[in-house]
Amino acid sequence: MSFEKTTEKESHYNHLEKMGIQELLKNINKEDQTVPLAVEKAIPQIEKLVEQIVSKLKSRRKVILYRCRYQWSFGYC
C-alpha cells in the first residue's frame, strides 16, 4: 500500500489568507463532505483489517484464559 503525503499535495484552496470568514467556512464544509465518500471507498480494506484484528484478539484471549486457568490451579492467578 502506498501513502500520499497530504502536506505535499497540490491544494484545492490557494490564498486562504485572502478569503473571508464565510468563504473559509464554506470551503471547510465542502472538504468535510468528502470524508464519507473516501471512507466508503475504503470499506473493503477496513473490513479486512477489522477481520484480522478480531481474529488476533480471539486467539490471544484463548491463550490468556488457558494460562490463567493453569496458573489459577496452582494459586497464581
N, CA, C and O atoms as a GROMACS GRO file, in nm:
protein
  308
    1MET      N    1   0.085  -0.118   0.000
    1MET     CA    2   0.000   0.000   0.000
    1MET      C    3   0.089   0.123   0.000
    1MET      O    4   0.186   0.131   0.076
    2SER      N    5   0.057   0.218  -0.084
    2SER     CA    6   0.137   0.341  -0.089
    2SER      C    7   0.059   0.455  -0.024
    2SER      O    8  -0.064   0.458  -0.027
    3PHE      N    9   0.132   0.547   0.034
    3PHE     CA   10   0.070   0.660   0.100
    3PHE      C   11   0.108   0.789   0.029
    3PHE      O   12   0.221   0.806  -0.017
    4GLU      N   13   0.012   0.878   0.020
    4GLU     CA   14   0.036   1.009  -0.041
    4GLU      C   15   0.049   1.111   0.069
    4GLU      O   16  -0.038   1.120   0.156
    5LYS      N   17   0.155   1.188   0.067
    5LYS     CA   18   0.174   1.290   0.169
    5LYS      C   19   0.080   1.407   0.140
    5LYS      O   20   0.095   1.477   0.040
    6THR      N   21  -0.016   1.427   0.229
    6THR     CA   22  -0.116   1.531   0.211
    6THR      C   23  -0.055   1.670   0.210
    6THR      O   24  -0.099   1.757   0.134
    7THR      N   25   0.044   1.691   0.292
    7THR     CA   26   0.102   1.825   0.302
    7THR      C   27   0.180   1.865   0.177
    7THR      O   28   0.205   1.983   0.154
    8GLU      N   29   0.218   1.766   0.098
    8GLU     CA   30   0.293   1.796  -0.024
    8GLU      C   31   0.206   1.792  -0.148
    8GLU      O   32   0.255   1.807  -0.260
    9LYS      N   33   0.078   1.770  -0.129
    9LYS     CA   34  -0.016   1.761  -0.240
    9LYS      C   35  -0.064   1.901  -0.279
    9LYS      O   36  -0.073   1.991  -0.195
   10GLU      N   37  -0.094   1.918  -0.406
   10GLU     CA   38  -0.149   2.046  -0.454
   10GLU      C   39  -0.282   2.074  -0.384
   10GLU      O   40  -0.367   1.985  -0.374
   11SER      N   41  -0.299   2.196  -0.336
   11SER     CA   42  -0.420   2.234  -0.262
   11SER      C   43  -0.532   2.276  -0.356
   11SER      O   44  -0.509   2.333  -0.462
   12HIS      N   45  -0.655   2.245  -0.314
   12HIS     CA   46  -0.772   2.292  -0.387
   12HIS      C   47  -0.801   2.438  -0.355
   12HIS      O   48  -0.873   2.507  -0.427
   13TYR      N   49  -0.743   2.484  -0.245
   13TYR     CA   50  -0.772   2.620  -0.196
   13TYR      C   51  -0.642   2.696  -0.176
   13TYR      O   52  -0.567   2.670  -0.083
   14ASN      N   53  -0.617   2.790  -0.263
   14ASN     CA   54  -0.498   2.874  -0.251
   14ASN      C   55  -0.536   3.009  -0.191
   14ASN      O   56  -0.649   3.055  -0.204
   15HIS      N   57  -0.440   3.070  -0.126
   15HIS     CA   58  -0.455   3.204  -0.069
   15HIS      C   59  -0.568   3.210   0.034
   15HIS      O   60  -0.657   3.295   0.026
   16LEU      N   61  -0.564   3.120   0.130
   16LEU     CA   62  -0.664   3.117   0.236
   16LEU      C   63  -0.669   3.249   0.312
   16LEU      O   64  -0.774   3.293   0.359
   17GLU      N   65  -0.552   3.312   0.324
   17GLU     CA   66  -0.545   3.438   0.400
   17GLU      C   67  -0.625   3.549   0.334
   17GLU      O   68  -0.656   3.649   0.399
   18LYS      N   69  -0.658   3.534   0.208
   18LYS     CA   70  -0.734   3.637   0.136
   18LYS      C   71  -0.885   3.610   0.137
   18LYS      O   72  -0.963   3.693   0.092
   19MET      N   73  -0.925   3.495   0.188
   19MET     CA   74  -1.068   3.460   0.189
   19MET      C   75  -1.137   3.522   0.308
   19MET      O   76  -1.078   3.542   0.414
   20GLY      N   77  -1.264   3.550   0.289
   20GLY     CA   78  -1.346   3.599   0.400
   20GLY      C   79  -1.388   3.482   0.488
   20GLY      O   80  -1.372   3.366   0.451
   21ILE      N   81  -1.442   3.512   0.604
   21ILE     CA   82  -1.481   3.409   0.700
   21ILE      C   83  -1.585   3.315   0.640
   21ILE      O   84  -1.573   3.193   0.653
   22GLN      N   85  -1.686   3.371   0.575
   22GLN     CA   86  -1.791   3.287   0.519
   22GLN      C   87  -1.734   3.193   0.410
   22GLN      O   88  -1.770   3.075   0.405
   23GLU      N   89  -1.648   3.244   0.326
   23GLU     CA   90  -1.588   3.162   0.221
   23GLU      C   91  -1.502   3.051   0.281
   23GLU      O   92  -1.504   2.938   0.233
   24LEU      N   93  -1.426   3.084   0.385
   24LEU     CA   94  -1.345   2.983   0.454
   24LEU      C   95  -1.433   2.873   0.512
   24LEU      O   96  -1.405   2.754   0.495
   25LEU      N   97  -1.540   2.913   0.581
   25LEU     CA   98  -1.630   2.815   0.642
   25LEU      C   99  -1.697   2.727   0.538
   25LEU      O  100  -1.712   2.606   0.559
   26LYS      N  101  -1.737   2.785   0.425
   26LYS     CA  102  -1.799   2.707   0.318
   26LYS      C  103  -1.700   2.607   0.260
   26LYS      O  104  -1.735   2.492   0.232
   27ASN      N  105  -1.576   2.651   0.243
   27ASN     CA  106  -1.474   2.561   0.189
   27ASN      C  107  -1.440   2.449   0.287
   27ASN      O  108  -1.418   2.335   0.245
   28ILE      N  109  -1.436   2.479   0.416
   28ILE     CA  110  -1.413   2.376   0.517
   28ILE      C  111  -1.526   2.274   0.512
   28ILE      O  112  -1.502   2.153   0.514
   29ASN      N  113  -1.648   2.321   0.504
   29ASN     CA  114  -1.764   2.233   0.498
   29ASN      C  115  -1.759   2.147   0.371
   29ASN      O  116  -1.790   2.027   0.375
   30LYS      N  117  -1.721   2.207   0.260
   30LYS     CA  118  -1.711   2.135   0.134
   30LYS      C  119  -1.609   2.022   0.144
   30LYS      O  120  -1.634   1.911   0.096
   31GLU      N  121  -1.495   2.048   0.205
   31GLU     CA  122  -1.393   1.945   0.223
   31GLU      C  123  -1.441   1.836   0.318
   31GLU      O  124  -1.416   1.718   0.295
   32ASP      N  125  -1.510   1.876   0.425
   32ASP     CA  126  -1.561   1.777   0.522
   32ASP      C  127  -1.656   1.679   0.455
   32ASP      O  128  -1.665   1.564   0.498
   33GLN      N  129  -1.727   1.722   0.353
   33GLN     CA  130  -1.822   1.634   0.285
   33GLN      C  131  -1.753   1.527   0.202
   33GLN      O  132  -1.818   1.431   0.160
   34THR      N  133  -1.624   1.540   0.177
   34THR     CA  134  -1.551   1.439   0.101
   34THR      C  135  -1.512   1.319   0.187
   34THR      O  136  -1.478   1.213   0.134
   35VAL      N  137  -1.517   1.334   0.319
   35VAL     CA  138  -1.474   1.227   0.408
   35VAL      C  139  -1.561   1.101   0.395
   35VAL      O  140  -1.506   0.992   0.378
   36PRO      N  141  -1.694   1.112   0.401
   36PRO     CA  142  -1.776   0.989   0.388
   36PRO      C  143  -1.752   0.916   0.256
   36PRO      O  144  -1.756   0.793   0.253
   37LEU      N  145  -1.728   0.988   0.150
   37LEU     CA  146  -1.701   0.923   0.021
   37LEU      C  147  -1.569   0.847   0.025
   37LEU      O  148  -1.559   0.736  -0.028
   38ALA      N  149  -1.469   0.906   0.087
   38ALA     CA  150  -1.339   0.839   0.099
   38ALA      C  151  -1.350   0.715   0.186
   38ALA      O  152  -1.290   0.612   0.156
   39VAL      N  153  -1.426   0.725   0.295
   39VAL     CA  154  -1.445   0.609   0.384
   39VAL      C  155  -1.520   0.499   0.309
   39VAL      O  156  -1.485   0.381   0.321
   40GLU      N  157  -1.621   0.535   0.234
   40GLU     CA  158  -1.698   0.437   0.159
   40GLU      C  159  -1.609   0.359   0.062
   40GLU      O  160  -1.622   0.238   0.048
   41LYS      N  161  -1.518   0.429  -0.005
   41LYS     CA  162  -1.427   0.364  -0.099
   41LYS      C  163  -1.330   0.270  -0.027
   41LYS      O  164  -1.285   0.170  -0.084
   42ALA      N  165  -1.298   0.301   0.099
   42ALA     CA  166  -1.200   0.223   0.174
   42ALA      C  167  -1.263   0.110   0.256
   42ALA      O  168  -1.190   0.036   0.323
   43ILE      N  169  -1.395   0.095   0.253
   43ILE     CA  170  -1.462  -0.006   0.335
   43ILE      C  171  -1.406  -0.147   0.313
   43ILE      O  172  -1.387  -0.219   0.412
   44PRO      N  173  -1.378  -0.191   0.191
   44PRO     CA  174  -1.321  -0.326   0.176
   44PRO      C  175  -1.188  -0.344   0.251
   44PRO      O  176  -1.166  -0.448   0.312
   45GLN      N  177  -1.101  -0.244   0.247
   45GLN     CA  178  -0.974  -0.254   0.320
   45GLN      C  179  -0.997  -0.248   0.470
   45GLN      O  180  -0.932  -0.320   0.546
   46ILE      N  181  -1.089  -0.164   0.513
   46ILE     CA  182  -1.120  -0.152   0.656
   46ILE      C  183  -1.176  -0.284   0.707
   46ILE      O  184  -1.142  -0.329   0.816
   47GLU      N  185  -1.264  -0.347   0.628
   47GLU     CA  186  -1.324  -0.475   0.666
   47GLU      C  187  -1.216  -0.582   0.685
   47GLU      O  188  -1.219  -0.655   0.784
   48LYS      N  189  -1.120  -0.590   0.593
   48LYS     CA  190  -1.012  -0.688   0.605
   48LYS      C  191  -0.930  -0.664   0.732
   48LYS      O  192  -0.894  -0.758   0.803
   49LEU      N  193  -0.901  -0.538   0.760
   49LEU     CA  194  -0.824  -0.504   0.879
   49LEU      C  195  -0.898  -0.544   1.006
   49LEU      O  196  -0.839  -0.603   1.096
   50VAL      N  197  -1.027  -0.512   1.013
   50VAL     CA  198  -1.107  -0.545   1.131
   50VAL      C  199  -1.114  -0.697   1.150
   50VAL      O  200  -1.104  -0.746   1.262
   51GLU      N  201  -1.131  -0.771   1.040
   51GLU     CA  202  -1.135  -0.918   1.050
   51GLU      C  203  -1.004  -0.972   1.107
   51GLU      O  204  -1.006  -1.062   1.191
   52GLN      N  205  -0.891  -0.919   1.063
   52GLN     CA  206  -0.761  -0.963   1.114
   52GLN      C  207  -0.746  -0.929   1.262
   52GLN      O  208  -0.695  -1.010   1.340
   53ILE      N  209  -0.789  -0.810   1.301
   53ILE     CA  210  -0.779  -0.767   1.442
   53ILE      C  211  -0.864  -0.858   1.530
   53ILE      O  212  -0.818  -0.905   1.634
   54VAL      N  213  -0.988  -0.883   1.488
   54VAL     CA  214  -1.079  -0.968   1.565
   54VAL      C  215  -1.020  -1.108   1.579
   54VAL      O  216  -1.024  -1.167   1.688
   55SER      N  217  -0.967  -1.162   1.471
   55SER     CA  218  -0.907  -1.295   1.474
   55SER      C  219  -0.792  -1.301   1.573
   55SER      O  220  -0.783  -1.395   1.652
   56LYS      N  221  -0.705  -1.201   1.569
   56LYS     CA  222  -0.591  -1.197   1.662
   56LYS      C  223  -0.638  -1.186   1.807
   56LYS      O  224  -0.584  -1.253   1.895
   57LEU      N  225  -0.737  -1.101   1.831
   57LEU     CA  226  -0.786  -1.084   1.967
   57LEU      C  227  -0.851  -1.211   2.019
   57LEU      O  228  -0.832  -1.248   2.135
   58LYS      N  229  -0.927  -1.280   1.934
   58LYS     CA  230  -0.991  -1.405   1.977
   58LYS      C  231  -0.887  -1.510   2.011
   58LYS      O  232  -0.898  -1.578   2.113
   59SER      N  233  -0.786  -1.525   1.928
   59SER     CA  234  -0.684  -1.627   1.954
   59SER      C  235  -0.603  -1.592   2.078
   59SER      O  236  -0.565  -1.681   2.155
   60ARG      N  237  -0.575  -1.466   2.097
   60ARG     CA  238  -0.498  -1.425   2.215
   60ARG      C  239  -0.580  -1.446   2.342
   60ARG      O  240  -0.525  -1.487   2.444
   61ARG      N  241  -0.710  -1.420   2.336
   61ARG     CA  242  -0.796  -1.436   2.454
   61ARG      C  243  -0.795  -1.582   2.499
   61ARG      O  244  -0.791  -1.608   2.619
   62LYS      N  245  -0.799  -1.675   2.406
   62LYS     CA  246  -0.796  -1.817   2.441
   62LYS      C  247  -0.667  -1.852   2.514
   62LYS      O  248  -0.668  -1.926   2.612
   63VAL      N  249  -0.556  -1.797   2.466
   63VAL     CA  250  -0.428  -1.824   2.529
   63VAL      C  251  -0.426  -1.766   2.670
   63VAL      O  252  -0.381  -1.833   2.763
   64ILE      N  253  -0.473  -1.644   2.686
   64ILE     CA  254  -0.474  -1.580   2.817
   64ILE      C  255  -0.563  -1.655   2.914
   64ILE      O  256  -0.525  -1.676   3.029
   65LEU      N  257  -0.681  -1.697   2.869
   65LEU     CA  258  -0.772  -1.771   2.956
   65LEU      C  259  -0.711  -1.906   2.995
   65LEU      O  260  -0.724  -1.948   3.110
   66TYR      N  261  -0.647  -1.973   2.902
   66TYR     CA  262  -0.584  -2.102   2.932
   66TYR      C  263  -0.473  -2.083   3.035
   66TYR      O  264  -0.465  -2.157   3.133
   67ARG      N  265  -0.389  -1.985   3.012
   67ARG     CA  266  -0.280  -1.959   3.106
   67ARG      C  267  -0.334  -1.921   3.242
   67ARG      O  268  -0.280  -1.960   3.345
   68CYS      N  269  -0.441  -1.844   3.243
   68CYS     CA  270  -0.499  -1.801   3.370
   68CYS      C  271  -0.554  -1.922   3.445
   68CYS      O  272  -0.535  -1.933   3.566
   69ARG      N  273  -0.622  -2.013   3.375
   69ARG     CA  274  -0.674  -2.133   3.440
   69ARG      C  275  -0.559  -2.219   3.494
   69ARG      O  276  -0.566  -2.273   3.604
   70TYR      N  277  -0.456  -2.230   3.414
   70TYR     CA  278  -0.341  -2.312   3.455
   70TYR      C  279  -0.278  -2.254   3.581
   70TYR      O  280  -0.251  -2.325   3.677
   71GLN      N  281  -0.256  -2.123   3.579
   71GLN     CA  282  -0.196  -2.059   3.696
   71GLN      C  283  -0.291  -2.061   3.814
   71GLN      O  284  -0.248  -2.078   3.928
   72TRP      N  285  -0.420  -2.045   3.789
   72TRP     CA  286  -0.518  -2.046   3.898
   72TRP      C  287  -0.516  -2.180   3.970
   72TRP      O  288  -0.530  -2.187   4.092
   73SER      N  289  -0.500  -2.286   3.891
   73SER     CA  290  -0.500  -2.419   3.953
   73SER      C  291  -0.382  -2.435   4.049
   73SER      O  292  -0.386  -2.519   4.138
   74PHE      N  293  -0.278  -2.354   4.030
   74PHE     CA  294  -0.166  -2.355   4.120
   74PHE      C  295  -0.168  -2.238   4.216
   74PHE      O  296  -0.075  -2.219   4.295
   75GLY      N  297  -0.273  -2.157   4.210
   75GLY     CA  298  -0.289  -2.046   4.303
   75GLY      C  299  -0.217  -1.919   4.263
   75GLY      O  300  -0.198  -1.832   4.348
   76TYR      N  301  -0.177  -1.905   4.137
   76TYR     CA  302  -0.106  -1.786   4.093
   76TYR      C  303  -0.195  -1.683   4.025
   76TYR      O  304  -0.153  -1.568   4.009
   77CYS      N  305  -0.316  -1.720   3.985
   77CYS     CA  306  -0.398  -1.629   3.906
   77CYS      C  307  -0.492  -1.547   3.994
   77CYS      O  308  -0.568  -1.465   3.943
   0.00000   0.00000   0.00000
